[in-house]
Amino acid sequence: MEFTAYVFSSDSLRHFLSDAIEYSPEVSQQTWDAIGNYDLREQVAKITCPLLILFGDTDPFGIVWAQETRDAFSHASTTYTIIPHYGHFGWVEEPEIFWYYT
Protein backbone atom coordinates (compact mmCIF):
# COMPACT_ATOMS: atom_id res chain seq x y z
CA MET A 1 0.00 0.00 0.00
CA GLU A 2 1.47 3.39 -0.99
CA PHE A 3 0.43 6.71 0.57
CA THR A 4 2.97 9.13 -0.85
CA ALA A 5 0.24 11.30 -2.36
CA TYR A 6 -0.78 12.29 1.15
CA VAL A 7 2.53 12.58 2.95
CA PHE A 8 6.05 13.78 2.43
CA SER A 9 7.40 10.66 4.15
CA SER A 10 5.34 7.55 3.43
CA ASP A 11 7.20 5.60 6.15
CA SER A 12 5.74 7.94 8.79
CA LEU A 13 2.21 7.38 7.56
CA ARG A 14 2.60 3.62 7.32
CA HIS A 15 3.62 3.59 10.96
CA PHE A 16 0.69 5.84 11.89
CA LEU A 17 -1.84 3.82 9.94
CA SER A 18 -0.65 0.47 11.23
CA ASP A 19 -0.99 1.71 14.82
CA ALA A 20 -4.09 3.88 14.59
CA ILE A 21 -6.54 2.85 11.91
CA GLU A 22 -7.40 0.22 9.40
CA TYR A 23 -7.19 1.57 5.86
CA SER A 24 -8.58 0.12 2.69
CA PRO A 25 -9.35 1.67 -0.69
CA GLU A 26 -12.98 0.58 -0.23
CA VAL A 27 -13.33 2.50 3.04
CA SER A 28 -11.68 5.53 1.47
CA GLN A 29 -14.13 5.48 -1.44
CA GLN A 30 -17.11 5.00 0.89
CA THR A 31 -15.97 8.04 2.86
CA TRP A 32 -15.75 10.25 -0.24
CA ASP A 33 -19.10 8.93 -1.49
CA ALA A 34 -20.72 9.77 1.86
CA ILE A 35 -19.26 13.29 1.87
CA GLY A 36 -20.62 14.01 -1.60
CA ASN A 37 -21.12 17.73 -2.11
CA TYR A 38 -21.16 18.56 1.59
CA ASP A 39 -20.37 22.27 1.88
CA LEU A 40 -19.71 24.03 5.19
CA ARG A 41 -18.67 27.43 3.82
CA GLU A 42 -21.80 29.22 5.03
CA GLN A 43 -21.42 27.81 8.54
CA VAL A 44 -17.67 28.39 8.93
CA ALA A 45 -18.03 31.99 7.72
CA LYS A 46 -19.82 32.65 11.03
CA ILE A 47 -16.85 31.56 13.15
CA THR A 48 -15.13 34.52 14.80
CA CYS A 49 -12.54 32.92 17.09
CA PRO A 50 -8.81 32.82 16.26
CA LEU A 51 -7.95 30.03 13.86
CA LEU A 52 -4.65 28.33 12.99
CA ILE A 53 -4.43 26.74 9.55
CA LEU A 54 -1.33 24.65 8.87
CA PHE A 55 -1.04 23.26 5.38
CA GLY A 56 1.64 21.04 3.86
CA ASP A 57 3.09 22.13 0.54
CA THR A 58 2.91 18.52 -0.70
CA ASP A 59 -0.69 17.94 0.41
CA PRO A 60 -2.56 16.44 -2.57
CA PHE A 61 -5.49 18.80 -2.05
CA GLY A 62 -3.22 21.61 -3.23
CA ILE A 63 -2.47 25.16 -2.20
CA VAL A 64 -5.58 26.55 -3.89
CA TRP A 65 -7.74 24.34 -1.64
CA ALA A 66 -5.82 25.59 1.39
CA GLN A 67 -6.42 29.19 0.36
CA GLU A 68 -10.11 28.51 -0.23
CA THR A 69 -10.30 26.95 3.24
CA ARG A 70 -8.65 30.00 4.76
CA ASP A 71 -10.94 32.36 2.85
CA ALA A 72 -14.06 30.45 3.94
CA PHE A 73 -13.38 31.53 7.54
CA SER A 74 -14.04 35.11 6.52
CA HIS A 75 -14.89 36.41 10.02
CA ALA A 76 -12.17 34.55 11.92
CA SER A 77 -8.77 35.92 12.77
CA THR A 78 -6.61 33.39 10.93
CA THR A 79 -2.97 32.46 11.05
CA TYR A 80 -2.24 30.67 7.80
CA THR A 81 1.04 28.84 7.28
CA ILE A 82 2.22 26.62 4.46
CA ILE A 83 4.87 24.22 5.76
CA PRO A 84 7.53 22.94 3.35
CA HIS A 85 7.95 19.17 2.99
CA TYR A 86 4.65 18.50 4.75
CA GLY A 87 1.89 16.35 3.34
CA HIS A 88 -1.69 15.86 4.47
CA PHE A 89 -0.63 14.20 7.74
CA GLY A 90 2.12 16.62 8.73
CA TRP A 91 1.59 16.20 12.46
CA VAL A 92 2.49 12.52 12.00
CA GLU A 93 5.44 13.10 9.66
CA GLU A 94 7.12 15.90 11.59
CA PRO A 95 5.39 16.31 14.96
CA GLU A 96 8.05 18.70 16.28
CA ILE A 97 7.25 21.16 13.49
CA PHE A 98 3.53 20.80 14.19
CA TRP A 99 4.07 21.52 17.89
CA TYR A 100 6.30 24.47 17.05
CA TYR A 101 3.39 26.16 15.28
CA THR A 102 0.76 25.16 17.80
Secondary structure, DSSP 4 states (H G I P E B T S, - for coil): ---TTT-S-HHHHHHHHHHH----HHHHHHHHHHHTT---HHHHTT--S-EEEEEETT-TTHHHHHHHHHHH-TTS-EEEEEETT--TTHHHH-HHHHHHH-
